[in-house]
């Protein structure tokens, strides 16, 4: 009966569809038949065949009606045919399709949510089909058209996330773009527009990751910015847009080197995290995106705070997700990558072990067909390589195997293929270095060459690969001596140097490699000069001091090599080459001092004419100085994971609950990068608005030359290629080769002197000679023969003048570790001109010519201001260290100094406290500061070198602390303590970071310091002789004659002044350890 009834009604409907009069369906027999069929449907509502025929019948009957009756029939038809539309059963009445699409919307949303939650392939496919039908059936003018297209884009993106078919992702992008276009054309854009924009932005960045199309990258940023601006504050869509904008901007940096994009990415990531609830998957995504971006910035800049914040954020992200969450593997992988990078900065093996576990867990938790698995294998391989490079000895085979597997899984043409190849090549190259198998080296070269494909080599990551390729080729040249490999290495290094978007540290490494492999001295000079100028960018003011030092330690002697190359390059005059060499040394030595001088120049004119600008300038400068010292670490590169598609607005991961993550927000303190930008902008404004066009700029060649108006300046340079002196006189810059000294000679002498220092500080009863003294005497004579003597002869300083002339030594590097100011044959008195520096001239040292100019500016400014008083500080012991040597003669020294300076404030005498707090309270009113105490030159961080005062354990007076001090009345700092001008870190010798330069930057134009430990009793004599000469006839100190007073005092001590009666006749010239350590730094 059912089948006959269905056939009868279906036949009637077919006639009507074929053109018969629809009124036939209202004939009594037809009405009765439809009624009986309706009864059957109500008894079995799941009978799709019955519903299909009834739906067509009710639609056909409606064609004979009008008004409300017609709409009632059509509504019934829609109800009956709704499930057929959902299931794709056809045919269906064309004019009902929009209504059917509207009816299917809610169930299709549920289907999309299920697809997003379960990632089941049939469910995802069904969601795609439903939304394709809905989008097709919804008219262009319909208010739901944009939402339908957007949901189709979401469904297609879910399907694209499970396959390598590029067409699916293209369709997802096209559908979402159409949704945006439709919404934007409406007179009043719908509230969902921000979500559509956010989805489109994310999809375009995902497509960029797969194809490398930079238009997708640019449009992703545009659309995500629009979404973040359109959505209201606190709206989940706004938060998701900011999360994905953080990722997109980071990707822009990784492919263009635009550091401003990286800073913007961090800013958006922090905004998103602040707006997130304290728990849930959304917060986990925000933590993941921000953590990955902070990690990327750490790799670029070496900022330790970024590294620590990255690890904290990524650890919180992983903790916020259950291990079966589809995003957990991504977060665990990213955490492992950040831990690997931090390990290379800190050497903390716990970071390394955690990295191996985190990256391994990400791999184990990921299905074999998941598109993220190659990225996770990359992270695991990188962690294993770190194990090997960290001295573990293992991990190489695991790294090679992981990357071979990754390359079998990654789709052909995927943008990550070159990066995966590059890491495999790194692992093979390391394995060659470890085992010596030439097959590994050959495969490494071939794989690097495949990775450095056209287009990729123009990116920052590509430049890194090219640098590694050059290294592998150079190693093969050393193994085989094939000229073709050496030339290919040079070409690779040149290509690595070329991209200006690459990190400065990478480009400097490439420049050094170019100079090493080229046979063209002009090219070597060009590239090394450019590399020196990158040092300031590699260690910018925005970094804390420890991070800056860490970066500069990677390039010791760069300035020396650049200067040597400038002097060796053909072309131009000798004077031209000398000017270029001086420029390289002034730029590349004392980089951190130079940055300090940029903001510590003379401000009198600025205060007088533009007090508002001066006040803001000082505020920003002091904020940066005050936050500059807070730890160290840094740098290596890793590959970031492709963030999951699930952050699509309204898609999986866009809502819902997850395990609680600790509420954490990085970067709560001062943003040094923002402060630096603000200061740089202000400096440009000062130059533009005040007429002070040179404000904060280093001096040019003519200004450097003008600094020699008081006497010649000698700039010494030692490189493996050659040793030279640049002589600045009142009229010219001359070059004097030093052919009798080599870099190797200097290295040997410095090492010998460093061994000799352990014997310094001897008392008069036991210091009458012996091997240590003989070693130094012989070194001083050698220095005279190979360097100081020829230089003074060239300058015509013969020692015959009644008032010895001044001379300034700019040493740096190896020369800076030797007492050039004391060079000479002190134990012999030949006929004719004396053969010692101190018998021919009054020596001063300075880290750079620019530092000398600054000291003179401060001297003039202090002389114009109010006269300050004197401070004398005495501290004989080391607080809390009973076994530390007691300086028995400190109080005697302080008493003698006070005798010369009767108005002095004395701390540490008569029971007064000699702590750093008390000293810093008094210093601003002081013209003279004399310290008699222990000094400590730090063995690993020169910024922690210090004077040892009463509160040393809790508040040490370090170089770092003095960096925040700026004094207006300061004239002379006399540091009668051990090693106040010494630097114990060879890779930072060019920076001259020690206690003396710290006092000079604080405002003292004259500083007296020491190169090694000094004898306590001799120190009393030197100080007494110094102040006796400075305070002629017992009067006020003549602070314009500080260098002459020290020169006279040291020479007198050398010649026996102050010897006790029982040692009369003892030849102190044979004990230079007792007096040659003293030197004057400054004006």
Secondary structure, 3 states (H helix, E strand, C coil): CHHHHHHHHHHHHHHHHCCCCHHHHHCHHHHHHHHHHHHHHHHCCCCHHHHHHHHHHHHHHHCCCCHHHHHHHHHHHHHHHHHHHHHCCCCCCHHHHHHHHHHHHHHHHHHHHHHHHHCCHHHHHHHHHHHHHHHHHCCCCCCCHHHHHHHHHHHHHHHHCCCCCHHHHHHHHHHHHHHHHHHHHCCCCCCCHHHHHHHHHHHHHHHHHHHCCHHHHHHHHHHHHHHHHHCCCCCHHHHHHHHHHHHHHHHHHHHHCCHHHHHHHHHHHHHHHHHCCCECHHHHHHHHHHHHHHHHHHHHHCCHHHHHHHHHHHHHHHHCCCCCCCCHHHHHHHHHHHHHHHHHHHCCHHHHHHHHHHHHHHHHCCCCCCCCHHHHHHHHHHHHHHHHHCCCCCCHHHHHHHHHHHHHHCCCCCCCHHHHHHHHHHHHHHHHHHHCCHHHHHHHHHHHHHHCCCCHHHCHHHHHHHHHHHHHHHHHHHHHCCHHHHHHHHHHHHHHHHCCCCCHHHHHHHHHHHHHHCCCHHHHHHHHHHHHHHHHHHCCCCCCHHHHHHHHHHHCCHHHHHHHHHHHCCCCCHHHHHHHHHHHHHHHCCHHHHHHHHCCCCCHHHHHHCHHHHHHHHHHHHHHHHCCCCCCCCCCCCCCCCCCHHHCCCCCCCCCCCCECCCCCCCCCCCHHHHHHHHHHHHHHHHHHHCCCCCCCCCCHHHHHHHHHHCEEEEEEECCCCEEEEEECCCCEEEEECCCCCHHHHHHHHHHHHHHHCCCCCCCCCCCCCHHHHHHHHHHHHHHHHHHHHHHHHCCCCCCCCCCEEEEEECCCCHHHCCHHHCECCCCCCCCCCCECCCCEEEEECCCHHHHHHHHHHHHHHHHCCCCEEEEEEECCCCCCCCCCCCCCHHHHHHHHHHHCCCCEEECCCCCCCCHHHHHHHHCCEEEEEEEEEEECCCCCHHHCEEECCCHHHHCEEHHHHCCCCCCCCCEEEEECCCCCCCCCHHHHHHCCCHHHHHHHHCCCEEEEECCCCCHHHHHHHHHHHHHHHCHHHCCCCCCCHHHHHHHHHHHHHCCCCCCHHHCCCCHHHCHHHCCCEEEEEC
